[in-house]
Amino acid sequence: MTPALFASAFLLLVTLGYTGLCAASPFGNCSKCRGMGHAITTDRKGKARRGKDCRRCKATGKRIRVGRHLYNIAARLHRDGTR
């Protein structure tokens, strides 16, 4: 197998895998709060406390995946164009 063929097959496999992931689970954990929805802070004694709500995910802990966002944009564009 030539390197170019191997690279294109690998790229196709990764793309199909990510497409399947976006279809099965369109939301992933927020990278800022790691899926918790808030920050962890400590008080003066060193005990862990709940911090402020995450602004990036609006305290849900979930974010829409990039691939799903691109799919939603393409679907909306197609739907608006075929009306």
C-alpha positions as CSV (number, residue, x, y, z in Angstrom):
1,M,0.0,0.0,0.0
2,T,1.5,3.3,-1.0
3,P,1.8,6.1,1.6
4,A,-0.6,8.4,-0.2
5,L,-3.3,5.7,-0.4
6,F,-2.7,4.8,3.2
7,A,-3.0,8.5,4.3
8,S,-6.2,9.0,2.3
9,A,-7.8,5.8,3.7
10,F,-6.8,6.8,7.3
11,L,-8.3,10.3,6.7
12,L,-11.5,8.8,5.4
13,L,-11.7,6.5,8.4
14,V,-11.2,9.3,10.9
15,T,-13.8,11.5,9.1
16,L,-16.4,8.8,9.1
17,G,-15.7,8.0,12.8
18,Y,-16.1,11.7,13.7
19,T,-19.3,11.9,11.7
20,G,-20.7,8.9,13.5
21,L,-19.7,10.4,16.8
22,C,-21.5,13.7,16.0
23,A,-24.6,11.8,14.9
24,A,-24.7,9.6,18.0
25,S,-23.7,12.3,20.5
26,P,-24.0,15.9,19.2
27,F,-23.0,17.4,22.5
28,G,-19.6,17.0,24.2
29,N,-18.3,18.2,27.5
30,C,-17.3,21.8,27.8
31,S,-13.5,22.2,27.7
32,K,-13.4,25.1,30.0
33,C,-15.3,23.6,33.0
34,R,-14.7,19.9,32.0
35,G,-18.4,19.2,31.9
36,M,-19.2,20.3,35.4
37,G,-20.9,23.6,34.5
38,H,-19.0,25.6,37.1
39,A,-15.5,26.3,38.3
40,I,-14.1,24.8,41.4
41,T,-12.6,27.2,43.9
42,T,-11.3,26.8,47.4
43,D,-12.1,28.7,50.6
44,R,-9.5,30.0,53.0
45,K,-9.3,26.6,54.7
46,G,-8.5,24.8,51.5
47,K,-11.9,23.1,51.2
48,A,-13.3,22.8,47.6
49,R,-16.3,24.9,46.9
50,R,-18.5,25.5,43.9
51,G,-17.4,28.6,42.0
52,K,-19.0,30.8,39.4
53,D,-21.2,29.3,36.6
54,C,-19.4,28.7,33.3
55,R,-20.2,31.4,30.8
56,R,-19.1,29.3,27.8
57,C,-21.6,26.5,28.3
58,K,-24.1,28.6,30.4
59,A,-23.7,26.2,33.3
60,T,-24.9,23.1,31.5
61,G,-21.5,21.4,31.1
62,K,-22.2,20.6,27.5
63,R,-21.2,22.2,24.2
64,I,-22.2,21.4,20.7
65,R,-19.5,19.6,18.7
66,V,-17.8,21.5,15.8
67,G,-18.9,18.9,13.3
68,R,-22.5,19.0,14.5
69,H,-22.4,22.8,14.3
70,L,-21.2,22.7,10.7
71,Y,-23.9,20.1,9.9
72,N,-26.6,22.4,11.4
73,I,-25.4,25.3,9.3
74,A,-25.4,23.3,6.1
75,A,-28.8,21.9,6.9
76,R,-30.2,25.3,7.6
77,L,-28.7,26.7,4.4
78,H,-30.1,23.9,2.3
79,R,-33.5,24.2,4.0
80,D,-33.6,28.0,3.4
81,G,-32.5,27.6,-0.2
82,T,-35.1,25.0,-1.2
83,R,-38.1,27.0,0.1
